[in-house]
Amino acid sequence: MRIIDRYVIREVLWPLVIGLLVFTFMLIIPYLIEYAESFISKGVPVPVVLRVMATLLPMALALTIPMSLLLGLLVAFGRLSADREFVALQACGVSLFRLMRPVGVLSVCAWIVTSYVLLVAVPDANQRFREITFGIVAERAEGEVRPRVFFEDFPDVVLYVRELAPGGAGWTDVFMADNRTGQTPAVYLARGGRVVIDREQRTVEMVLQDAVRHTADEEGKYEVVHFDRLLLSLNPDTVFPRQGPPLGAHEMSIPQLRARAAELEAEGIYPHSELFEIQKKFSIPFACLIFGLIGLALGVTNRRDGKLASFVIGLGVIFIYYVVLWLGQSLVRGHIVPPWLAAWGPNIVLGVLGLLLFHWRDRGFDRPLRLPTLRASAIPPLRLPMLGILDRYVATTYARIALLSALAMAGIFYISGFLDLSDKVFRGQATWAMLGAYFWYATPQYVYYILPLAVLLGALVTVGLLTKNSELVVMKACGISLYRVAVPMLAGALVAGGVLFLLEETVLGPSNRRAEALRHVIRGGSPQTFDVLHRQWVAGSDGEIYHFDYYDPRARQLMGLSVYEFGERMQILARRLYAERAVYAGAAPDDERDRWKAEQGWTRELDPNGETRTFTPFAASEIELEPASYFGTEPPDERFMSYSQLRDYTSRLRATGFDVSAQLVALERKVSFPFVTIVMTLLAVPFAVTTGRRGAMYGIGVGIVLAIAYWVAISVFAALGTGGLVTPALAAWAPNLLFGAGAGYLLLTVRT
């Protein structure tokens, strides 16, 4: 390879790596929040958590490698165009065909790596992910029962214990509801208990000491049986899958897909999904060659404004490619086109377009693209009052870069969401209107993720450009310190933090709930069952236990209500109540409990030995229960609540006996997270001063590393707080304190 080849490859590699980090990180963030925090908080070892996150990388890389290749070509060639280096190349007789050599090398390498990822890494990683998560569930079953927390990980069995036994070996004061299939529903009360799991023998047993079993058959016969020691065997298949979780088409290798296709054909079923997946494992890697051709044709120009125009068009090319790909999959299911044509159609269409564009561009580097695109110069300067020329200059540059960064990252989220859900639209399970509504309601969450990173990149690149162009040196020579230069960026960070807090308090929760409901329906769920919590278990303020099948918050009525009241010890069941329906009737005179009208039920009074004192059936009866808001159906999910709503919910939840560590951490984080924009800005300014002369892409790389480190810190400390290892306040504020301390040190030591 000659000097020009090595030079072009070096120019492309850096933005390619940065793009790979950005795209992959953006796709991994939701999984990092969903899995990593949950696993760490449950005591899962960090190496296991890292293995889980590593298994998620191949599926993301299969999507991000072709995208990053196109981004790297566009950014690198855009930089060469802006610096007029292509003018020198033309003057030396370097043609567009000559530049195909380094571009071809990069494209072929990306093709090979993507092929390996799709053919080998993705099937193995997806299956390992499923197996590891199943193993974690089994681990949780051995020691995750917590005091005053309902444990429902065992199928058809609900556990509630008041205290852990001394030394942590077992539990004391145990309540267990057994609704296993094929057995009479029963309630067990025990002085102590523990679970014993034998992995080699594949047995799961519940051991209860000094236990009492309460059963009632359909004829109304009530039976109480005492046990000194009771051993209950649970179904081991619910904890240890015999053959591991079933494979989906994405998890299968080529031989497995072919074998599955042969089985379906033998049954007279056309294996469209399997045949399409086989072709797609080869067509997507080949797209790297197509993207290389298009990236070269779009990036090479003699016009200084070609970089941003080509970048925006490149994102459009990626979006069009995957739209055509998933449209082809829909046509395959309709038996309109063969699987090979559907999988290779995007390559054929964009390949022809790339060849035409390449031929057109080869006739002259200076031919502009006459397409409406967003350029930095299209963003007008900020005309804010009480700002000097310097402030307006810095603020305008900062706002342009932050806005372009936000738009680029939003495009990643939209493309990823489209690829995830568009298949359901093509199958006819959902409509385009539903998909559009989902994106509309998901946008606030996207903004919540994007805004801190956009602020960070805006500050890094702005200060980096000022440093690289020696403008910061001129400002210092005029007596303007680095602190003064950073004031507009700090003001922008304050505004961004305010936007984050306003999102939390206003539209974020309701929008997330609507988006999740639409996602549930698009994926085939029933709209009536989303947001409905069946088989509810709630501990009352006086120690009783409530169970209800469904609560209607609008009508304020409980369906299938059971109430268990205990004596001095939890082993003694003093009273049971059942009602097919209980309707809220208002506050009681004593203002302690509220009145409810119970219908079609009975009450049973029991003596300390479990014998029935009285049994009173009723068609209608007035009873006193907790207030109606006590049985609210909204889950304790911070995504769906504002700060004030989560604070009130946590207070109510604490009174029921639930462990509210996770809610307290989420509550504190709703206050601490908006400050991330200020912390990131304070950290970015000194970083950019020291790295600015290496270019804007170097600053972006530093920004991505900082963002990854911050998100990891958030997840780790949130998990530690949920697990009770640190206080909720420290768990929420520790990332800001750590990174803020680092920013303070750098600000005090950097040359201002």
N, C-alpha and C positions, 0 to 999 in steps of 0.2 A: 504494500500500500504506500502511496506517495504522500507527500506533505499535505496536499489539499484534502486527501481522503481522511487522514488522521485529524486534520483540523475540523472538518465538518462533523466527524463522528464525536469529537470532544464537545463541540458546540451543542450537539443534539442530546448527548447523554445526560448532561446536568438537568435541563428542563424535563427530560423523560423521567429521570429518577424522582424529581420533585413532583411531577404530575402523578407518578405511581403512588408516592406517599400520600398526596392530597386525596386522590380519588379513593384509594383503598381505605384511608383513615375515615373519610366521610361515610363510606359504606359500612364500616365496622362499628361506628359510634353507637347506633341503636343496640347492637348485640353486646357491646361492651357494657352498656347500662343494664340491659336485660339479664345477661348471664353472669358477668364477672362480679357485679355487686352482690347479686343473690348468692352465688356460690361462696364468695369470701365470707359473707355474713353468716353463712351456715357452717363455717369451720372447715370448708374444703381446702386442702393444702394448696398453697400458691403454685407449686409445679403442676398440679392437676388443672388449675384454672388456666395457666399458660398453655397447657396442652389443648384445652378446649378452644381457646382463642386462636391457637395456631391452626386448628382444623377448620376454622372459618375463613382463613386466608385464601386457599385455592379457589373457592367459588368466586370470591371478590376479584382475584387476580385474572381469572378467565375473562372478566369484563373489563378490567382496568388496564391490562397490558396493551391491547389495541388502541384504547383511548389515549393512553400515555404516549404511545409512539406518535400518534397524530399530533398531540399537543407539543411534544418535543420538537418535531419537525417544523411546526408552524412558529413556535417561539424562537427557535434557533435561526431559521431563515428570515424571520421577521427582524431579528436583531441585526443580521448581516445586511438586510435591505436598508434598515434605518441608518446604519453606519456607512452606507454607500459602498460596501465591500463587493456587492454584485456588479457594480460599475467597473471595479478593478478586474473582476473575474472575466467580464465580457471583453474588456480591453485586452486581456491576455489570451483571448480565444477559447475560454472555457464555456462549453455549451451546456444546455440543460441535460443532454444525454450523458455528458461526462459526469455530472453530479449524481447520476443514477447509480454509480458504483458504490459510494459510501452509503447512500440511502438504501440500496439493495442489500448491503451487508447487514444494516440494522434491521431491515424488514424481515430478512430471512431468519436472523437470530430471534426476533420476536415471534415469528411463526413457529420456530422449533420449541421455544419455551412455552408458548400458549398451547401447542399440541400436547406437550408433556403434561401440562396442568389439567387439560380437559380429559385426556385419555387415561392418565394414571393417577394424578394427585387428587382430582375432584372426587372420583368414586371412593378412593380410599379414605380421604379426609372426611367426607360426609358420613360414611359409615362409622368411622372412628368417633366422630362427634356424637352420633346417636348412641353408640355403645358406652361412651364415657358418661354421658348424661344419665343413661339408665343406671350405670354403676353408682353415680352420685346419689340417685334416689334411694338405692339400696343402702348406701352408707348413712343417709339421713335417717332411715328407718331404725337404725340401731341406737341412736342416741339423741334425736332431735326433739323429743317431747319436752316441752317447757312448762313450768308451772303457770296455771291460770290462762293457758292458751289452748284452744281447741286444735287438736292434731287430726288431720283427715287424710294423711298420706296412705294409710292402709285402706284398700277398697272396702266400702260398705261397713267400715268400723270408724267410730268417732271416739277419741280419747280426750279426757279433761282431767288434769291432776292439779291439786292445790299446792303441793310442795314436792321438792325433790328429796329423796332419802338422804340421810347424812353420808357424806362422801361421794354423792352423785350416783350411787349404785341403785337405780330403781326410783320408784315414786311412792308418795304417801297420799292417802285420800283420793282414790281413783274413781272416776265415773266413766263408764264405757257403754256406748250404744252399739249393739250388734244387729245389723240389718243384712247379713249375708244371705245370698240366694239359697233357697232350699231349706232354710231354718226358720223357726219361729222368732220374730223380732223380740229382742230381750235387752234389758238394761242391767248392767253389772255395777255393783258398788263394792269397793274393796279397801281394806286398810292399807295395802301396799301392792305394788306390781312392778313388772319389768318385761322387756321383750328379749327373746333369745333367738338369734339367727345363726344357723349353721350353713355357711356358703358351700362347703363341700357336699354335704348331704342334702342341700337345697330344702331346708326346713325353716319355717317361721312360726314361732310359738309365743303366745302371750301367757305369762304366768301371773296369777292374781292370788294374793294371800288374804285369808280371812274375808272371803268374798260372799256376796249375796246376789242372787239372780232373780229378777222380776220379769215375769212373762204374763201375757194375756192373750188368749186365743180369740177367734172370731165370735165364739158364743158368749164371750164375756167372762170366762173362767180365768181367775187370777191366781197365779202360783208364785210362791216365794221359796227359794231353795238356798240353804246355807252351805258354804264350802270352806274347809280349812285351807285348802290349796286347790286352785283350779287351773288346768292347763288347756288353752285354746289353740288349736292349730289353724293358721291362716293359709290361704292358697299361695304357695311359693311362686307360681307363675306370674303373679301380679308384681312380684319383686324381682325375680330372676327370669327374664325371658329365655325360653329354651333355646331358640335358634337366633337370638338377637332380634332387634327391631326389623320389620320388613323393609326391603329395599324398594325405593322409588326409581323411576326412570333416570333421574339425575344421578342417583348413587350408583347405578349399574355401570360395569365395564362393557366393552364391545362384545366379548363372548357371552356375557350374561344377557345383554340386550338381544343378541341373536337367538339365544336359547329361549328367551321369553317370547320373542316374535314367532318362533317355530311352534311353541305351545299354543299361542293364540290362533295361529293359522290352522292347527290341527283341530281346534274347537270351532272353526268356522268364523272366527273374529278377525277383522282386518287390523293388524298391529301398527296403526298409523303413528302412535306416539313413539314406539320403540324404533321404527324405521327412521323417523324424523330425527330422533336423538342421535342415532348412529351417524347420519349425514352431518348433523350440526357439530359433532365433535371434530369433524374435518373442515367444515366450511368456516367456522368462526376463526380458527387460527390462520386460515388462508386470507382472511380479511386484513391481516397485518400487511400483506403485500399490496392490497388495494389501497389501504390507508397511507402506505408509504408513497405510492404514486400520486394520490390526491394531495398529500401533505407537501410534496415537492412542488407540484403545480401551483398550489395556492400560496405557498410561502415565498417563492422566488419572485421578487418584483423590485423595481428601482424606485418605487414610491415610498416615502417615509411613513405614510399612513396605512401601509398594507398589512402591518403586523396585527393590529386589532381587528381589522376587517376579516382577515383570513382566519383568525382565532374564532370569531363568532360563527363564521361559516363552517369551520371545522366541527364545532359543537352541533350545528345543524346536520352535518353529514353523519355524525354518530347517531343522532336521534333518528334520522331517516333510515339508517341501516337496520336498527333494531325494530323499528315499526314495520318495515317490509318483512323482516324475519318472522315476527310473530303473526303478521297477516298471512304469511305463507303457511304457518302452522295451522291456522284456522281453515285455510283452503284445503289442506291435507285431510283434516277431519271431515270436511264436507265432500271428500272424494272428488274434488275439482282438479287438483294438480297432484302429481306424484311427489313422494317425500323428498327425493333428491332435488327436484326443481324448486321446491319451497325452501329448502335449506341453502341452496346455492343461488337462489334468485337475487338476494341483495348483492352478492359478489358480482354477479353478471351485470346488474343494472349500474352499480357504482363503478365497476371496472370499465364499462363502456364510457361512462361519464368521465372517469379519470383519464382515459386515453384521449378523448376529445379535448379535455381541458389541458392536458400535457402538450398536445400538438399545438393548440392555440397559444399557450404560454411560450412554447419554444420559438415561436416566430417573433417574440419580443418580450423581454423582461418587464418593460415599462408599461404594459397594457393593464389598465386598472380594472378592477371588478366593479361593475356598475350595479351594486346591490345595496339596499338600505341596511346599514350596519351601525352599531353603536361604537363611536370613537371617543377617545378621551377628550378631544377638542369639542365634541358635541355637548359636553357637560359645561354649562355656563359658569363663569366665576361666581363665587359667593359674594353677594352684595349685602352684607350684614352691617347694621349701624355700629358705631363706636369701635370699629376695627381699622387698624392702620394698614398700610400697603403690605407690610411684611406678614401681618396676620392673615390678610386675605389671600396672599400668595401661598402660604403654607397650608391654610385651611382648604383652599381649592384643590391643591395637589393631593392632600390627604383624603378629601371627600371623593375625588375621582377614583383614586386607587381602591379605597374601601368599597365604593359602589361597584366597580368592575369585579372586585374579588367576590363580593356578595352575589352578584349575578352569575358568575361562573360556578360558584358552589351550589347555588340554587338549581342551576341546570343539572348538576350531578344528581341532586336529590330527586328532581322530577324524572330524569331518565331512569334512575334506579327504581322509583316507584312505578313508572310505566311498565318497565320490564317485569316487575313482580306481579302486577295486577291485570295487565292488558290481555293476558292469556284467557282470563275468565270472561272478558268481553268478547273475544273472538270465538269462544266456545258457546256464547249465548247465555251464560249464567248471569251476566250483568249488562248494563247499557253504557254507552259513552257518556250519557248525562250523569250517571252515578259515578263514573270514574272522574269526570270533571268536578263534581261536587266534592269528592274525596280530596282532590288536590286543593280545592278552595279551602276546605276546613283544615287540611294538613299544613298549609302555608305558615300559620303562626308558629307551629313547632319548628318548621324549617328555619324561620327567621331566628327563633330562639337558639338554635344550634349555630347558625351561620354568623350572627352579629358579632360575638366575641372574636371569632377568627378573622372576620373582615376588619375589625378595629385593629387587631394585632398586625395583620399584614399591611394595613394602611400606614400605621406608624413606622413599621420596619422599612418599608419600601420608600416612604417619603424622606425619612432621615437618611436612608442609604443613598438616595438620589442627590440630596443636598450635599452629602459628604463626597460622593464620587465626582460631582461637577464642581467641587471646591466652593460651592455657594456657602456652606457652613463656615469655611475659613474666612470668607469675606464678611459674614455677619459677625463673627468673633472680632475681626479687625475693627469693625465699627462699634465695638463695645456691647454687642448683643450676646448674652450668654446662651448656652444650650438650654438652660431652664426656661428662659424667655421664649426661645423658639418653639419649645414643646407646649406652650400654653394653649394654642389652638387645638392641638391634638388631644390634650388633656380635657379640654372643653368638649370635644367630640366624644371622648370616652364617657364623660359624665352624661351626655345626652343619650348615648347608646345604653348605658346602665339604667337610666330612667325609662327608656323604651322597654328594656327587659322586665323591669319591675311592673310597669303598666300592663304588659302582656300577661304577666302572672296574675294580676289582680282583675283583669277584665276578660279578654277573649280566649286566652290560652286554654283554660280548663274546658269551657263549653265546646270550643273548636276541636280539641283532642277527643272529647267524648263523641261528637258527631262523626269525626273522621274514623274513630275506632268502630263505631256502629256501621258506617258505610263499608269499611274494610271487612267487617264480619259478614255483612250481607253479600258483598262481592265474592267473597271466598266460599259462598254457599250456605252460610248460616241463616237462621230464621230471624227476621227483624223483631218478632215478638219475644224471642228468648234472650236477645242481647240485653245486657244491663239488668237481668233478672237473676237474683241469687237464690237458687233452690236449696232446700235442706239446710236452713239456717240454724246455727247454734249460737246463743248469746247468753252470757252469764249476767244475772241481774244484780242490782245494787245491794241486795240483802243475801246474796249467795245462792239464790235459786238459779235454775237453768231453764232457759226457754228454747224450744225447738219449733220451727214453723216451716211449712213448705214454700210459702210465698207471701210477701208483703206488698200490698198495693198502696203506694204512698199517696195517690190521688184520693182514693176512697177511704184511706186510712183503715184498712182491714187486714187481718191476719188469717191465712188459710191453713188448716191442718195444724192448729196450735196445741202444743203439749207443754205443761209446766211441771217441773220437778222441784219440790220443796223438801229440805233436809232438816234433820234434828240437830242435836248438839254436835254429832260427828257426821261426816259425809257417808258413812256406812249405813246410816239410818235414813230411810226414805219416809218422811212424815206424811206427805200429801202429794197426790198426782191429779192433774186436771187435763182434760182433753176437750177441745171444741173444734167442730168442723170449720167454724168461722167465728171471728171475734172482730166487732166493729167498734171503733173509737166513739165514746159517748160524752167526752168532756172531762174536765178536771174534777177530782173528788173533793169533798168538803175539807178534808184534813190537809190538802195541798201537798201531800207526800206522794200519793199514787193517783193515777188517772182512772176514770171509769170506762169500762169496755162492756159491750153487750155480746155475750157468748151465746152461740146457737148450736143445737144438736150435739151435746157433749155429755160429760159426766165428771164427777169428782170422787176421789177415793181417799179416805183417811186411813192411815196405817199406824199400828202401834210399834214400839221399839223392836218387837220380834218379827215384824213384817206381816202380821195378821191384819186383815181388813176390819176396821172398826165400823165404818159406814161407807156405803156406796150409793151415790145420789145421781141418777141420770136426769137430764133436763133438756127441754126443747129450747128454752131461752132463760138466761140468767145474767145478772149484772155482776161483774167481777172487777177487781182492782189490779191493774198492771202498771208497768212503766209507761211514761209518756209515749205518744205515737212516734215522736222523732227518734226515740230510742231504738226503733226497729227499722230505721232507714235502710234502703236497699243499696245505696251507693257504696262501692267498695272503698277501702282506705287506699286509694291510688292518687298520689299527689299530682299526676298528670291532669286529673279532672277537677282539681280544686284550687281555689285561690288561697292566699295565705290565711285570711280570716276564716274561710270555710274549713281548711285543714286544721286550724287551731281549735275551732269548736268541735270538729269531728274527733280530734285526738282526745279532747277532754271527755267526751262522751264514751269513747272507746276505752279509755283508761278505767272508767267506772265499771265497765262490764267485765273486767278481769283480763283483758287482752294485753299482750306485750306490745307496747307502743313505741319501742325503741326506733323502729324504722320510720314511724310517722314523725317522731320528734326530730330525727335527723333530716327528713324531708322538709319539715317546718323551718328548721334553722337554715337549710340550704336555699330556701326560697328568698331569704334575706341576704345571704352571703353571695349567691351566684351573680347577681347584677354587678357586684363590685369587681368581678373578674375583668371587665373592660378597663377599669382604672389600673388594676394591677398589671395587666398585659401591656398597657401603654407605657407605664413607668418602667417596665422591664424591657420593652422594645427599644426605647430611645437610646440608652447606653449601649445596648447590643448593636444597634444599627450604626452607631458612630464608629465602633471598632471593626465592623465587618462591611461597612458601606462601600469601600473602594473595590470590593470584590464583585460588585454588581447586584442588581435587584434580585436575580434568581437565587443568589446566595442568601440574601435576606429572607426570601420566601422559604428557603430550606430551613433556616434557623427558626422561622416562625412556626413551621409545621412541627419541628421537633419540640418546641416549647409547648405547642398546643397538645401534642400527644402526651407529653409529660404531665401537663396540667390535668387532662382528662383521666389519666391513669391515677393520679393523686386523688382526684375527686372520687373515683370508684373505690379505691382502696380504703380511704378514710370513711366513706359512707358505709362500706361493708363492716369496717371495724366498729363504727358507731352502732349499726344495726345489731351486730353481734354482742354489744355490751362491753367491748374492750376499752373504749374511750367514751367520754361523755358526748351527747348529741351536738352540743355547741362546738366542742373541739373538733368533732368529725366534720362538721360543715365548714368551719372557718380555717381549719389547718392548712388546706391548699393555698388560700389567700395569704395566710400569715407566712408560710414558707416562701412562696414566690414573691410576696411583698418585701420580705426581709432581703431576699436576693436582689430585688430591684433597688431597694434603698442602698445596699452596699455598692452596687454598680454606679448608681447616680452620684454617690459621694466620692467615688474614686475616679470616675471618668473626667477627662479634661473638658471643662465647660467653656 
